[in-house]
């Protein structure tokens, strides 16, 4: 007798950290202080999300003062760049090192290592179903869970995947009451790992993922769909915030507007020309920049 269509799925909240920077300065890891906060750390404390990172920042300052000092110096250098621009060389290098680690590092903080579709779905059994039936099963199952999920048309995923191979990282902006909280999204195979910018600034390439989007192309050729779900750290992200980041992947990687995708290309290949204010402008134009403002909550799709 065939097994259940959906297996038990332990969608865990994981280790994460989260960051927010006002649209000013976006680069590089922070630096040291000794007894009290130095000018670099004092500036960092102005960040409205600093309280969430106070312990990690001070621990780094205590255990590795030279590393902390070096990162703060790089951050201060970045803030000298013209408003709207970012000198990304060191930042991109940091992300490349992080990307190399994603394939070999064991999962941290509750994220599932090598999360397979078979761990969620009875793939053999659903092969008898139509694409529409599989979509209904997937959506019904995850609608009762606190997570992000989607069924992506094969053609759209082909476009996203092709672009992700050429441009594996991008900067995303999460709307906040105080401004925007920046996250870096880094592709590793069919997984997309999100890490807050302040986390990268304080921890460099060792910064942990805070949200992971899992894409499953097993049914892509036969059924014309790709299934997606996620894991996140619920201490720092709630579902509608994670949904906003997932929606931005569609906005920037699946767009047919050359001007929008050009931001992704610029971030990856012409980093000195990248304007992070252009990301915010795209969000505002699309409506995603308003969806998490006070009194508004985005719909889960």
C-alpha positions in Angstrom: 0.0 0.0 0.0 1.3 3.4 -0.9 2.6 5.6 1.8 1.3 9.0 2.7 1.7 11.8 0.2 3.5 14.1 2.7 6.0 12.9 5.2 6.5 14.5 8.6 8.4 17.7 8.1 10.3 19.4 10.8 10.5 22.9 9.7 12.8 24.4 12.3 13.6 27.8 13.4 17.2 28.2 13.2 20.2 30.1 14.1 20.0 33.5 12.8 20.8 37.0 13.2 19.4 39.9 11.5 20.4 43.2 10.4 19.2 46.6 9.6 21.0 49.5 8.1 19.5 52.8 7.1 20.3 53.5 3.5 23.9 54.6 4.2 27.0 52.6 4.0 26.8 49.0 3.2 30.0 47.2 3.3 32.4 45.2 5.2 33.0 43.8 8.6 33.5 45.9 11.8 36.4 46.4 14.1 37.6 46.7 17.6 37.3 48.6 20.8 38.9 48.0 24.2 37.1 49.2 27.4 34.3 51.3 26.0 32.9 51.5 22.5 35.2 53.2 20.1 34.0 55.6 17.4 33.4 52.7 15.0 31.3 50.8 17.5 29.5 53.9 18.6 28.4 54.5 15.0 27.3 50.9 14.9 25.1 51.4 17.9 23.2 54.0 16.0 21.8 51.2 13.9 18.2 50.7 15.1 18.7 46.9 15.1 22.0 47.0 17.1 20.3 45.7 20.3 19.7 42.4 18.6 23.4 42.0 17.9 24.9 43.6 21.0 26.0 40.3 22.5 27.6 38.9 19.3 29.4 42.1 18.6 30.8 42.5 22.1 31.8 38.8 22.1 33.7 39.3 18.9 35.3 42.4 20.3 36.4 40.6 23.4 37.6 37.3 21.8 39.1 38.7 18.6 39.9 42.4 19.1 42.2 42.5 16.1 39.5 41.1 13.8 36.9 43.4 15.3 39.2 46.4 14.8 39.9 45.5 11.2 36.2 45.1 10.4 35.3 48.4 11.9 38.0 50.1 9.9 36.6 48.6 6.7 33.1 49.7 7.7 34.3 53.2 8.3 36.1 53.3 4.9 32.8 52.2 3.3 30.9 55.0 4.9 33.2 57.5 3.1 31.8 56.4 -0.3 29.2 58.7 -2.0 25.7 58.2 -0.8 23.9 55.7 -3.0 27.1 53.9 -4.0 29.0 51.1 -2.4 32.6 50.0 -2.9 31.9 46.2 -2.9 35.2 44.5 -3.6 35.9 43.2 -0.1 32.2 42.6 0.5 31.9 40.5 -2.7 35.1 38.6 -1.7 33.6 37.8 1.6 30.4 36.5 0.0 32.4 34.3 -2.4 34.2 32.7 0.6 30.8 32.2 2.3 29.5 30.6 -0.9 32.4 28.1 -0.9 31.6 27.2 2.7 27.9 26.6 2.0 28.6 23.4 0.2 30.8 21.8 2.9 29.6 23.3 6.2 27.3 21.3 8.3 24.0 22.9 9.1 23.8 25.2 12.1 21.1 26.2 14.5 18.4 23.8 13.4 18.5 24.2 9.6 18.2 20.9 7.8 21.4 19.6 6.0 20.6 18.3 2.5 16.9 18.7 2.8 15.3 16.5 0.2 11.9 16.5 -1.4 11.5 12.8 -0.4 11.7 14.0 3.3 8.5 15.9 2.7 6.6 14.3 -0.2 6.0 10.8 -1.5 7.5 11.6 -4.9 6.6 8.2 -6.5 3.0 8.5 -5.4 2.5 12.1 -6.6 3.8 11.2 -10.1 0.4 9.8 -10.7 -1.1 13.2 -10.0 -1.5 16.1 -12.3 0.5 19.3 -11.8 -2.6 21.1 -10.5 -3.3 18.3 -8.0 0.3 18.4 -6.7 0.0 22.2 -6.4 -3.2 21.8 -4.3 -1.5 19.1 -2.1 1.6 21.2 -1.5 -0.3 24.4 -0.8 -2.8 22.7 1.5 -0.1 21.0 3.5 2.0 24.1 4.1 -0.9 26.5 4.6 -1.2 25.1 8.1 2.5 25.7 8.8 4.5 28.9 9.7 6.7 28.9 6.7 7.1 30.2 3.2 6.2 28.0 0.3 5.3 28.2 -3.5 4.8 26.2 -6.6 6.9 27.8 -9.4 6.2 27.3 -13.1 9.1 25.4 -14.8 9.8 28.2 -17.3 10.1 30.8 -14.5 12.4 28.6 -12.5 14.6 28.0 -15.5 15.0 31.7 -15.9 15.8 32.2 -12.2 18.3 29.3 -12.1 20.1 30.5 -15.3 20.4 34.0 -13.8 21.4 32.6 -10.4 24.3 30.7 -12.0 25.6 33.9 -13.5 24.8 36.1 -10.6 24.7 34.0 -7.4 24.4 36.9 -4.9 22.3 40.0 -4.4 21.3 42.6 -1.8 17.7 42.6 -0.6 16.0 45.3 1.4 13.3 44.5 4.0 11.0 47.4 4.8 11.0 48.5 8.4 9.5 51.2 10.5 12.9 52.7 10.9 13.9 52.4 7.3 15.2 49.2 5.5 17.0 46.2 6.9 19.4 44.7 4.3 19.9 41.0 3.7 22.3 39.3 1.3 20.9 36.3 -0.7 23.5 33.7 -1.8 22.6 30.8 -4.1 24.1 27.4 -3.4 22.8 24.9 -5.9 19.0 25.2 -5.7 19.1 26.6 -2.2 19.0 30.3 -1.5 20.6 31.4 1.8 19.8 34.8 3.3 22.0 36.5 5.8 21.6 40.0 7.3 24.1 42.6 6.3 25.0 43.5 9.8 25.7 39.8 10.5 28.2 39.8 7.6 29.7 43.1 8.8 30.3 41.6 12.3 31.1 38.0 11.4 32.4 38.0 7.9 32.2 34.8 5.8 31.3 32.8 9.0 27.9 34.7 9.3 25.1 32.0 9.5 22.1 31.8 7.3 18.9 33.1 8.7 16.5 32.1 6.0 16.9 29.3 3.5 14.6 28.8 0.5 14.7 25.2 -0.8 13.7 24.6 -4.5 12.9 21.1 -5.7 13.1 20.6 -9.5 12.4 16.8 -9.4 9.0 17.3 -11.0 10.1 20.1 -13.3 10.4 18.1 -16.6 7.4 15.7 -16.1 4.9 18.1 -14.4 6.2 21.5 -15.4 6.5 22.8 -11.8 9.2 23.4 -9.1 8.2 23.1 -5.5 9.6 25.5 -2.9 9.6 25.8 0.9 11.8 27.4 3.5 13.3 27.2 7.0 13.9 30.3 9.0 14.9 31.5 12.5 11.7 32.6 14.1 13.5 34.7 16.7 14.3 37.3 14.1 12.0 36.7 11.1 8.3 36.1 11.0 6.6 34.5 8.0 5.4 37.6 6.2 8.9 39.1 6.4 10.4 35.9 4.9 7.7 36.0 2.3 8.7 39.5 1.4 12.3 38.4 0.8 11.0 35.4 -1.3 8.9 37.8 -3.4 11.9 39.9 -4.1 13.7 36.9 -5.6 10.8 36.7 -8.1 11.0 40.5 -8.6 14.8 40.6 -9.3 15.6 37.2 -10.9 12.4 36.4 -12.8 11.7 39.9 -14.1 11.3 40.7 -17.8 12.4 44.3 -17.2 16.0 44.6 -18.2 16.5 47.6 -15.9 15.5 45.5 -12.9 17.7 42.5 -13.6 20.6 44.9 -14.5 20.8 45.7 -10.7 21.6 42.0 -10.1 24.2 42.0 -12.8 25.8 45.2 -11.5 26.0 43.9 -8.0 27.8 40.7 -9.1 30.0 42.0 -12.0 30.3 45.8 -11.7 30.2 46.2 -8.0 31.8 49.7 -8.0 28.7 51.0 -9.9 26.1 49.4 -7.7 23.6 51.8 -6.1 21.7 50.2 -3.2 19.2 53.0 -3.3 18.1 51.6 -6.7 17.0 48.4 -4.9 14.8 50.5 -2.6 13.4 52.4 -5.6 12.5 49.1 -7.4 10.8 47.8 -4.2 8.7 51.0 -3.9 7.8 50.9 -7.5 6.7 47.2 -7.3 4.7 47.8 -4.1 6.8 45.4 -2.1 8.4 48.4 -0.4 5.1 49.2 1.2 3.8 45.8 2.1 5.5 45.5 5.6 4.9 49.1 6.7 2.9 49.6 9.9 -0.7 48.5 9.5 0.1 46.4 6.4 0.9 42.7 6.2 1.7 40.9 2.9 -0.4 37.9 1.8 1.2 34.5 1.6 1.1 33.0 -1.9 
